[in-house]
């Protein structure tokens, strides 16, 4: 098997403000750095948070050219790292986070669905000369068809002006759902025990990460000190040799669903989240 190039892309997720995020990484639920209360529970009302990684933009920034989002991206390495926020009293104990990677694996119906929306957008824009016109544009911006995971705000330069069935703009979740309904004139797809719709469901891969800080405490007795050793374990996955997962549209979602600590902390703890993704190639369509 010929040797493949490996592009490592990613960055640090800073906040839910797109202006401060790394290119290609956006927060769609909650805010970052990760914030726990004193007993290790994720705050902001919900234990579920989500980061969207846009491989086409991440690769574009690294390679200095536009990478089309209408492509299948081959991923063979994933890593999530937790690191302390250096703000004095913060980060005084051990912390554990877990969740899953989520993506759409390319299938014929999924590619056909995105292509159908792409062709519709071309028709809608063929006689426009606005800031995102197909033939004549008044703005120097990304020219390809761009869409988010569950909302157009998941990516930068998302194609605007989505038709009414897409409540959150051009996004792959609603595009596939609407396309699936059309296959059966509004009647749900197959309901047997094998699958429940022609466009299927998302794929998932679990992850967990630990960041345990060194700890010192005076205790009574012959020896008046107690130490815990600092320990870091990243959430890392490597594909078997010669294999990769394929990601439709280059959109990888990282879901944060669980957190825990070994003991109650003195103060709330915050953590930076670092993301590394290995891309061995992509195929446009």
C-alpha positions as CSV (number, residue, x, y, z in Angstrom):
1,X,0.0,0.0,0.0
2,X,1.5,3.4,-1.0
3,X,2.5,5.8,1.8
4,X,-0.2,8.5,2.4
5,X,0.4,12.0,3.5
6,X,-0.8,12.8,7.0
7,X,-2.0,16.3,7.8
8,X,-2.4,17.0,11.6
9,X,-4.9,19.8,12.1
10,X,-6.7,21.2,15.1
11,X,-6.2,23.8,17.8
12,X,-7.5,25.1,21.1
13,X,-11.1,25.8,21.7
14,X,-11.3,29.1,23.4
15,X,-14.9,30.2,23.9
16,X,-18.3,30.4,22.2
17,X,-17.3,33.6,20.5
18,X,-16.3,32.7,16.9
19,X,-13.9,35.6,16.7
20,X,-11.7,34.0,19.4
21,X,-11.8,30.4,18.3
22,X,-9.1,28.6,16.3
23,X,-10.0,28.6,12.6
24,X,-12.2,25.6,11.8
25,X,-13.2,25.0,15.4
26,X,-16.5,26.3,16.8
27,X,-18.5,25.9,20.0
28,X,-22.2,25.2,19.3
29,X,-23.4,24.4,22.8
30,X,-22.0,26.0,26.0
31,X,-18.8,27.9,26.4
32,X,-15.1,27.2,26.8
33,X,-12.8,26.8,28.6
34,X,-14.6,23.9,30.3
35,X,-16.0,25.1,33.7
36,X,-16.8,22.8,36.5
37,X,-18.4,23.6,39.8
38,X,-16.8,22.6,43.1
39,X,-17.9,18.9,42.8
40,X,-16.9,18.5,39.2
41,X,-20.1,19.0,37.4
42,X,-20.1,20.8,34.0
43,X,-21.9,24.1,34.4
44,X,-24.1,26.3,32.2
45,X,-27.3,24.4,32.9
46,X,-26.5,21.3,30.8
47,X,-23.9,18.6,31.0
48,X,-23.8,18.3,27.2
49,X,-21.6,20.6,25.2
50,X,-20.4,20.4,21.6
51,X,-17.5,21.5,19.5
52,X,-17.7,21.4,15.7
53,X,-14.5,20.8,13.8
54,X,-14.6,21.8,10.1
55,X,-11.8,19.8,8.4
56,X,-12.1,21.7,5.1
57,X,-11.3,25.0,6.8
58,X,-8.7,23.6,9.1
59,X,-6.9,22.1,6.1
60,X,-7.3,25.3,4.1
61,X,-5.6,27.3,6.8
62,X,-2.7,24.9,7.0
63,X,-2.2,24.4,3.3
64,X,-3.0,27.9,2.1
65,X,-5.8,27.1,-0.3
66,X,-9.5,26.5,-0.3
67,X,-10.5,22.9,0.4
68,X,-14.0,22.0,-0.8
69,X,-16.5,20.9,1.9
70,X,-18.3,18.8,-0.7
71,X,-15.9,15.9,-0.1
72,X,-15.3,12.8,1.9
73,X,-12.4,13.2,4.4
74,X,-10.3,10.3,5.6
75,X,-9.4,10.5,9.3
76,X,-7.0,8.1,11.0
77,X,-6.0,9.9,14.2
78,X,-8.0,11.7,16.9
79,X,-6.9,13.3,20.2
80,X,-8.5,15.4,22.9
81,X,-6.3,17.0,25.6
82,X,-7.2,18.8,28.8
83,X,-4.8,21.4,30.1
84,X,-5.0,23.8,33.0
85,X,-6.0,27.4,32.8
86,X,-3.2,29.2,34.5
87,X,-5.1,31.6,36.8
88,X,-3.7,31.1,40.2
89,X,-6.0,29.2,42.6
90,X,-7.6,27.4,39.7
91,X,-7.1,23.7,38.9
92,X,-6.3,22.3,42.3
93,X,-7.3,18.6,41.9
94,X,-8.1,15.7,39.5
95,X,-10.7,15.9,36.8
96,X,-12.2,13.5,34.3
97,X,-14.2,14.3,31.1
98,X,-15.9,11.9,28.6
99,X,-18.1,12.0,25.6
100,X,-18.0,11.0,22.0
101,X,-16.9,12.0,18.5
102,X,-19.9,12.2,16.1
103,X,-20.0,12.4,12.3
104,X,-21.8,11.2,9.2
105,X,-20.2,8.4,7.2
106,X,-20.6,9.0,3.4
107,X,-23.3,6.9,1.7
108,X,-24.9,7.2,-1.7
109,X,-28.1,8.8,-0.3
110,X,-26.2,11.2,1.9
111,X,-24.0,12.4,-1.0
112,X,-27.0,12.7,-3.3
113,X,-28.8,14.7,-0.6
114,X,-26.1,17.3,-0.2
115,X,-25.6,17.5,-4.0
116,X,-29.4,18.1,-4.4
117,X,-29.3,21.1,-2.0
118,X,-26.1,22.3,-3.7
119,X,-27.9,22.2,-7.1
120,X,-30.9,24.0,-5.6
121,X,-28.6,26.8,-4.3
122,X,-27.1,27.2,-7.7
123,X,-30.6,27.7,-9.2
124,X,-31.5,30.2,-6.5
125,X,-28.3,32.2,-7.0
126,X,-27.9,32.0,-10.8
127,X,-29.4,35.5,-11.4
128,X,-28.0,37.2,-8.3
129,X,-25.2,39.8,-8.2
130,X,-25.1,40.1,-4.4
131,X,-22.3,39.5,-1.9
132,X,-22.5,35.7,-2.5
133,X,-23.7,35.6,-6.2
134,X,-22.8,32.5,-8.1
135,X,-21.4,34.2,-11.2
136,X,-21.0,37.8,-10.1
137,X,-20.2,38.6,-6.5
138,X,-19.7,41.8,-4.7
139,X,-17.7,40.2,-1.9
140,X,-14.4,38.2,-1.9
141,X,-15.5,35.2,0.1
142,X,-15.5,31.4,0.0
143,X,-17.2,30.4,-3.3
144,X,-18.1,26.8,-2.6
145,X,-21.2,25.3,-1.0
146,X,-20.7,25.5,2.8
147,X,-22.9,24.1,5.5
148,X,-22.9,23.3,9.2
149,X,-23.5,20.2,11.3
150,X,-26.9,21.1,12.9
151,X,-26.8,24.9,12.2
152,X,-25.2,27.2,9.6
153,X,-23.4,28.9,12.5
154,X,-21.2,25.8,13.0
155,X,-18.9,26.9,10.2
156,X,-17.5,30.2,8.9
157,X,-18.6,31.5,5.5
158,X,-21.7,29.2,5.5
159,X,-23.8,29.6,2.3
160,X,-26.7,31.9,3.1
161,X,-30.3,32.1,2.0
162,X,-31.3,28.5,2.7
163,X,-35.0,27.7,1.8
164,X,-37.7,27.5,4.4
165,X,-37.5,23.7,5.2
166,X,-34.1,24.4,6.7
167,X,-34.8,26.2,9.9
168,X,-31.2,26.5,10.9
169,X,-29.8,27.5,7.6
170,X,-27.8,25.1,5.4
171,X,-26.8,22.2,7.8
172,X,-26.3,18.5,7.2
173,X,-28.8,17.3,9.8
174,X,-31.8,19.1,8.3
175,X,-30.6,18.6,4.7
176,X,-30.5,14.8,5.2
177,X,-33.8,14.8,7.1
178,X,-35.7,16.8,4.5
179,X,-34.2,14.7,1.7
180,X,-35.2,11.5,3.5
181,X,-38.8,12.6,3.8
182,X,-38.9,13.4,0.1
183,X,-37.9,9.8,-0.7
184,X,-41.2,8.6,0.7
185,X,-43.5,11.5,0.1
186,X,-43.4,12.5,3.7
187,X,-43.9,9.0,5.1
188,X,-41.0,7.8,7.3
189,X,-38.6,5.4,5.7
190,X,-38.3,1.8,6.6
191,X,-39.4,0.9,10.1
192,X,-38.0,-2.7,10.3
193,X,-35.4,-3.8,12.8
194,X,-32.5,-3.1,10.4
195,X,-32.7,0.6,9.8
196,X,-35.3,3.3,10.2
197,X,-34.4,5.8,7.4
198,X,-32.5,5.8,4.1
199,X,-30.0,8.4,5.2
200,X,-29.2,6.5,8.4
201,X,-27.9,7.9,11.7
202,X,-24.6,9.4,12.8
203,X,-21.5,7.4,13.7
204,X,-20.0,7.7,17.1
205,X,-16.6,7.0,18.8
206,X,-16.2,7.4,22.6
207,X,-13.4,9.3,24.2
208,X,-12.3,10.1,27.8
209,X,-9.5,12.4,29.1
210,X,-8.0,13.0,32.5
211,X,-6.1,16.0,33.9
212,X,-4.9,15.4,37.5
213,X,-2.9,18.1,39.2
214,X,-0.3,17.4,41.8
215,X,-1.6,18.0,45.3
216,X,0.0,18.6,48.7
217,X,-1.7,18.6,52.1
218,X,-0.5,18.9,55.7
219,X,-1.9,16.0,57.8
220,X,-1.4,15.3,61.5
221,X,0.9,12.4,62.5
222,X,4.5,11.3,62.4
223,X,4.6,12.4,58.7
224,X,2.9,15.7,58.2
225,X,2.6,15.8,54.5
226,X,0.6,14.0,51.8
227,X,1.3,14.1,48.0
228,X,-0.7,13.2,44.9
229,X,1.3,12.8,41.8
230,X,0.3,14.9,38.7
231,X,-1.2,12.7,35.9
232,X,-2.5,13.5,32.4
233,X,-4.1,11.0,30.1
234,X,-5.3,12.3,26.7
235,X,-8.3,10.9,24.8
236,X,-6.4,9.4,21.9
237,X,-7.5,7.1,19.0
238,X,-5.4,5.7,16.1
239,X,-7.0,3.8,13.3
240,X,-5.7,0.3,12.5
241,X,-2.9,0.3,9.9
242,X,-4.2,1.0,6.5
243,X,-7.7,2.1,7.7
244,X,-9.5,5.4,8.3
245,X,-12.9,6.7,9.1
246,X,-14.6,8.7,6.3
247,X,-16.3,11.9,7.3
248,X,-19.0,13.4,5.1
249,X,-18.4,17.1,4.5
250,X,-15.4,17.2,6.9
251,X,-17.7,17.9,9.9
252,X,-16.6,16.2,13.2
253,X,-18.7,17.0,16.3
254,X,-17.1,16.5,19.7
255,X,-19.7,15.9,22.4
256,X,-18.9,16.4,26.1
257,X,-21.4,14.4,28.2
258,X,-19.8,13.4,31.5
259,X,-17.4,14.8,34.1
260,X,-16.3,13.6,37.5
261,X,-13.7,14.3,40.2
262,X,-12.1,12.2,43.0
263,X,-12.8,14.7,45.7
264,X,-14.5,18.1,46.2
265,X,-12.4,21.0,45.0
266,X,-11.6,24.1,46.9
267,X,-12.6,26.4,43.9
268,X,-14.3,25.9,40.5
269,X,-11.9,24.4,38.0
270,X,-11.5,25.5,34.3
271,X,-9.8,23.6,31.5
272,X,-8.6,24.4,28.0
273,X,-9.5,21.8,25.4
274,X,-6.9,21.0,22.7
275,X,-7.9,19.0,19.6
276,X,-5.6,17.1,17.1
277,X,-7.0,15.4,14.0
278,X,-5.0,13.4,11.5
279,X,-6.3,13.6,7.9
280,X,-4.8,11.2,5.4
281,X,-6.7,12.6,2.4
282,X,-10.0,13.6,0.9
283,X,-12.1,13.0,-2.2
284,X,-14.2,15.7,-3.7
285,X,-17.5,15.0,-5.4
